Amino acid sequence: MNARTPAPTLPKAHLIASEVRRRILDREWRQGDRIPDEADLAVEFGAARATVNKALQVLADEGLLDRRRRAGTRVAVDPVRKATLTIPIVREQIESAGMAYSHRILALRRSSLPEAAARRMGVKTGTAMTHVRAVHYGDGIPFQYEDRWINPQAVQGMDGVDFRHVNANEWLVRNAPYSRAEVTFSAANADARDARMLQAQPGQALLILHRTTWNDAHPITTVRIACTPGHQISASD
């Protein structure tokens, strides 16, 4: 059977994942069925085995495939519905609350990625990336402070964007679509910098969010967000 080939401008792994997803949803491959081995799919799609592996992992992350070492890959039985992450545009959050939005860049430079950020992105420590620190305000009051690393190789043209004049959060949401994201929430006491940026008291409890996104080829960005005291996050299904 020949694979369907959507628009060739899409990454190969994305095309393979789309075709395998179609076969599952159309019940060509049913729940519990073992799908062809990676080597066989690589021949069918004319792709490297590593590319097939990446495509199948995307579907495993979606809950459609069950991958087990030495047991092969099967269509998931009663697949778990995975949460869909929508990254908010901070300006819209603030304006929807009836406040005037403003944004201040505190630092912008090309720098070597520190160990913690490199670990979150899955790249080598010391990789050169764009480092942005900024505060978002509502009616002149700090709303959140972000410490962000951006991979200029992730999206074509990103290296030419001047984030001194462009809101990184909004630009990335609108121009850098992601296929995978990891988000963690934690509580932490405000250190001296967090307290200064958010006009809080040192040691005051803050909500901290770490978010990292990837597309099919590269990590895009990782960001640490410190929210103003009393900040609440709501979610709906």
For each residue, the residues with C-beta under 8 A, 3 or more apart:
1: 44
2:
3: 15 16 19 44 45
4: 19 22
5: 8 15
6: 10 15 18
7: 10
8: 5
9:
10: 6 7 14 15 18
11: 14 15 215 216 217
12: 15 16 45 47 51 55
13: 16 17 47 51 52 54 55 58 216
14: 10 11 17 18 55 179 216
15: 3 5 6 10 11 12 18 19 45
16: 3 12 13 19 20 41 45 47 51 52 55
17: 13 14 20 21 55 56 58 59
18: 6 10 14 15 21 22
19: 3 4 15 16 22 23 45
20: 16 17 23 24 29 35 41 55 56 59 65
21: 17 18 24 25 59 62 64
22: 4 18 19 25 26 28
23: 19 20 26 28 29
24: 20 21 27 28 29 59 64 65 75
25: 21 22
26: 22 23
27: 24 30
28: 22 23 24
29: 20 23 24 33 35 75
30: 27 33 75
31: 75 76 77 78 79
32: 74 75 77
33: 29 30 74 75
34: 72 73 74
35: 20 29 41 65 72 73 74 75
36: 40 41 44
37: 40 41 72
38: 41 42 49 52 53 56 73
39: 42 43 49
40: 36 37 43 44
41: 16 20 35 36 37 38 44 45 47 52 56
42: 38 39 45 46 47 48 49 51 52
43: 39 40 46
44: 1 3 36 40 41
45: 3 12 15 16 19 41 42 51 52
46: 42 43
47: 12 13 16 41 42 51 52
48: 42 51 52
49: 38 39 42 52 53
50: 53 54
51: 12 13 16 42 45 47 48 54 55
52: 13 16 38 41 42 45 47 48 49 55 56
53: 38 49 50 56 57
54: 13 50 51 57 58 216
55: 12 13 14 16 17 20 51 52 58 59
56: 17 20 38 41 52 53 59 60 65 67 73
57: 53 54 60 61 67
58: 13 17 54 55 61 62 179 180 216
59: 17 20 21 24 55 56 62 64 65
60: 56 57 63 64 65 66 67 73
61: 57 58 82 180
62: 21 58 59 65 82
63: 60 76 79 80 81 82
64: 21 24 59 60 75 76 79
65: 20 24 35 56 59 60 62 73 74 75 76
66: 60 73 74 75 76 77
67: 56 57 60 73
68: 71 72 73 74
69:
70:
71: 68 74
72: 34 35 37 68
73: 34 35 38 56 60 65 66 67 68
74: 32 33 34 35 65 66 68 71 77
75: 24 29 30 31 32 33 35 64 65 66
76: 31 63 64 65 66 79 80
77: 31 32 66 74
78: 31
79: 31 63 64 76
80: 63 76
81: 63
82: 61 62 63
83:
84:
85: 181 183
86:
87: 169 172 173 181 211 213
88: 92 93 173
89: 92 93 169 170 173 174
90: 93 94 101 136 143 144 167 169 170
91: 94 95 101 103 136 167 169 170
92: 88 89 95 96
93: 88 89 90 96 97 143
94: 90 91 97 99 100 101 136 137 138 143
95: 91 92 98 99 100 101
96: 92 93
97: 93 94 138
98: 95
99: 94 95 138 139
100: 94 95 138 139 140
101: 90 91 94 95 136 137 138
102: 136 137 140
103: 91 134 135 136 137 167
104: 134 135 137
105: 108 132 133 134 163 164
106: 133 134 135 197
107: 131 132 133
108: 105 130 131 132 133 163 164
109: 130 131
110: 128 129 130 131
111: 128 129 130 131
112: 125 126 127 128
113: 117 118 121 123 124 125 126 127 128 129 149
114: 117 118 125
115: 118 119 125
116: 119 120
117: 113 114 120 121 149 222
118: 113 114 115 121 122 123 124 125 126 127
119: 115 116 122 125
120: 116 117 182 210 212 222
121: 113 117 118 149 151 212 219 222
122: 118 119 214 219
123: 113 118 127 151 219
124: 113 118 127
125: 112 113 114 115 118 119
126: 112 113 118
127: 112 113 118 123 124
128: 110 111 112 113
129: 110 111 113 149 150 151 152
130: 108 109 110 111 149 150 151 152 163
131: 107 108 109 110 111 148 149 150
132: 105 107 108 146 147 148 149 150 163 168
133: 105 106 107 108 145 146 147 148
134: 103 104 105 106 145 146 148 168
135: 103 104 106 142 143 144 145 146 197 198
136: 90 91 94 101 102 103 142 143 144 145 146 169
137: 94 101 102 103 104 140 141 142 143
138: 94 97 99 100 101 141 143
139: 99 100
140: 100 102 137
141: 137 138 199 228
142: 135 136 137 145 197 198 199 228
143: 90 93 94 135 136 137 138 227 228 231
144: 90 135 136 198 225 226 227 228 231
145: 133 134 135 136 142 194 197 198 225 226
146: 132 133 134 135 136 168 169 223 224 225 226
147: 132 133 223 224 226
148: 131 132 133 134 168 221 222 223 224
149: 113 117 121 129 130 131 132 221 222 223
150: 129 130 131 132 154 158 163 168 172 220 221
151: 121 123 129 130 154 158 218 219 220 221
152: 129 130 158 159
153: 158 159 218
154: 150 151 158 176 215 217 218 219 220 221
155: 158 175 176 215 220
156:
157: 160 161
158: 150 151 152 153 154 155 161 175 176
159: 152 153
160: 157
161: 157 158 166 171
162: 165 166
163: 105 108 130 132 150 166 168 171
164: 105 108
165: 162
166: 161 162 163 170 171
167: 90 91 103 170 171
168: 132 134 146 148 150 163 171 172 221
169: 87 89 90 91 136 146 172 173
170: 89 90 91 166 167 173 174
171: 161 163 166 167 168 174 175 176
172: 87 150 168 169 175 176 213 220 221
173: 87 88 89 169 170 176
174: 89 170 171
175: 155 158 171 172
176: 154 155 158 171 172 173 213 215 220 221
177: 215
178: 181 213 214 215 220
179: 14 58 214 215 216
180: 58 61 213 214
181: 85 87 178 211 212 213 214
182: 120 210 211 212
183: 85 209 210 211 212
184: 209 210
185: 207 208 209 233
186: 207 208 210
187: 205 206 207 208
188: 191 194 205 206 208 226
189: 202 203 204 205 206
190: 194 195 198 200 201 202 203 204 205 206 226
191: 188 194 195 202
192: 195 196 202
193: 196 197
194: 145 188 190 191 197 198 200 206 226
195: 190 191 192 198 199 200 201 202 203 204
196: 192 193 199
197: 106 135 142 145 193 194 226
198: 135 142 144 145 190 194 195 206 226 227 228 229
199: 141 142 195 196
200: 190 194 195 204 206 228 229
201: 190 195 204
202: 189 190 191 192 195
203: 189 190 195
204: 189 190 195 200 201 229
205: 187 188 189 190 229
206: 187 188 189 190 194 198 200 226 227 228 229
207: 185 186 187 226 227 231 233
208: 185 186 187 188 224 225 226 227
209: 183 184 185 224 225 227
210: 120 182 183 184 186 222 223 224 225
211: 87 181 182 183 222 223 225
212: 120 121 181 182 183 219 221 222 223
213: 87 172 176 178 180 181 219 220 221 222
214: 122 178 179 180 181 218 219 220
215: 11 154 155 176 177 178 179 218 220
216: 11 13 14 54 58 179
217: 11 154
218: 151 153 154 214 215
219: 121 122 123 151 154 212 213 214 222
220: 150 151 154 155 172 176 178 213 214 215
221: 148 149 150 151 154 168 172 176 212 213
222: 117 120 121 148 149 210 211 212 213 219
223: 146 147 148 149 210 211 212
224: 146 147 148 208 209 210
225: 144 145 146 208 209 210 211
226: 144 145 146 147 188 190 194 197 198 206 207 208
227: 143 144 198 206 207 208 209 231
228: 141 142 143 144 198 200 206 231
229: 198 200 204 205 206
230:
231: 143 144 207 227 228
232:
233: 185 207
234:
235:
236:
237:
